[in-house]
């Protein structure tokens, strides 16, 4: 029986079930609560019903495409990781989420998408190798531009005037934020004791990519790795809730239902998807060639069509049988 809700999110990598922080937050929250989701890990946002990732397809409310709105919807469906929190713990959650958004998130965007060495050698490389042809030629650059615009909105129009000074201040604030998280977590398993809450999903989704990515320029990453309890915290969540997502399953273990019973890991339609991907790619190339004048239609007899090599789609798409 199909799950009542379908989640579309970025594919996994770096030992994580998804490399995108917002997608990772939704996936983690769903695992914490046992929400029955049919998960499609894809590397082409155009295959999402909203054209962006993450996206949740529901029976009653259509498609929801914002991280916080997806989590709110899961709460309405009685999958609430914060059900047992006190009023003070609820207030602490809001405060820490606000702190992460203000102090840590801009630096994470800068680390992955603005720092030239990290972007060229790690971020763009991963997306270009993972996104299917021909989107991999231009989509990473579009994402890069979107993140630059997002960062400009966060920092203000004057951030380019003295970028080096502002960068130092922001990285200092981010290191202080990580240290504060480490002190708040202490020796606890989760931020509010032995049971995970929405704050844990949010913190994990921000820390895990920074911890697991192989960044050539890892200034903030090195500080995170020096905070052993935060490293253990991320490793614990991965082992408990994503035992082999983002990597290879143990030998002999079937890639089937996850702990919540809602995720199917096999892909019976992979060959069909590969063929469709090739056809779409060839169509896009021919359309571009005609529009740009590289290829034109000549009157006269047409010769035999040339053979073109097939491009394989490197995405992981988990679909219903």
Secondary structure, DSSP 8 states (H G I E B T S, - for coil): ---SEEEEEE--BTTBS-SSHHHHHHHHHHHHHT--EEEEEES-GGGSTTSSSSEEE-SSS-EE-SHHHHHHHHHHTT--TTTT--HHHHHHHHHHHHHIIIIIHHHHHIIIIISHHHIIIIIHHHHHHHS-TTGGGTHHHHHHHHHHHHHHHHH-GGGGTTHHHHHHHHHHHHHHHHHHHHHHHTT-SBTTBSS--HHHHHHHHHHHHHHHS--SS-HHHHHHHH-HHHHHHHHHHHHHH-SSTTS---TT--S---TTS------TTHHHHHHHHHHHHHHHHHHHHHHHTSS---SS---------------------
